Amino acid sequence: MPTPPTHLLVDGSNVVQAWPDTRALARRDREAAKALLLRRVAVLHDYAGWRVTVVFDGRGEELHIEAVGDSADFACVHTPAGATADDVIEQLVARAADPAACLVATADRAELSTVEAAGAATCSPAELAARIGAVDTRQSRSVARGNAAAERAWREAGGKGGAS
């Protein structure tokens, strides 16, 4: 049986506040800091194939789920006003078909303990940044290899073909 893909659950405000550059940006523009976090974790979705859910605290009366891009497995969630991101993340882990496939990124010790007890893996915001950096590097190397192969093939063909 194949291993299910990782489901990354990010405590959005917690991670934004933990990373110095997003924390500084959030002081000026919360939406820009949120967008930067989503762009950074996108490599884990787009290249590593992870399911990604970034959860932010309270926005309106109902749970608000926005797809990020065109994919159903990359979402930005805003909790209802009476709930916290911790509450929603803990519920998602508890209801997961395989909690061991969940990876929760937060610096909140109480949340870490709760999701670990439910069977999820955890990482700190710094560890999340390191994972993003490692996947970013792998993606860049893969693109460079592809570009080099395409250039070799173009040269071997005598530089012919292609657009005129």
DACORWO-V917713 format. One line per field, one symbol per residue. ss: DSSP state (a for helix, b for strand, c for the rest). phi: phi as a letter, one per 40 degrees, with the letter a starting at -180 (. if undefined). burial: 1 if it has 9 or more other C-alpha atoms within 8 Angstrom, else 0. A space follows every 50 residues. Layout:
ss: ???
phi: ???
burial: ???
//
This chain:
ss: ccccccbbbbbaaaaaaacaaaaaaaaacaaaaaaaaaaaaaaaaacccc bbbbbbcccccccbbbbccccccbbbbbccccccaaaaaaaaaaacccaa abbbbcccaaaaaaaaacccbbbcaaaaaaaaaaaaaaaaaaaaaaaaaa aaaaaacccccccc
phi: .cccccbcbbcdcccdcccdccccccccadccccccdccccdccccbcgc cbbbbbceagcbcbbbccgbbcbbbbbbccdcbbdddccccccccccbdc ccbbbabccccdcccccchccbacdcccdccccccdcccccccccccccc cccccccggcggcb
burial: 00000111111111111110011011000101110111001011100011 11111111100011001100000111111110111001110011000010 11111110001101110111111111010001001100100000000000 00010000000000
//
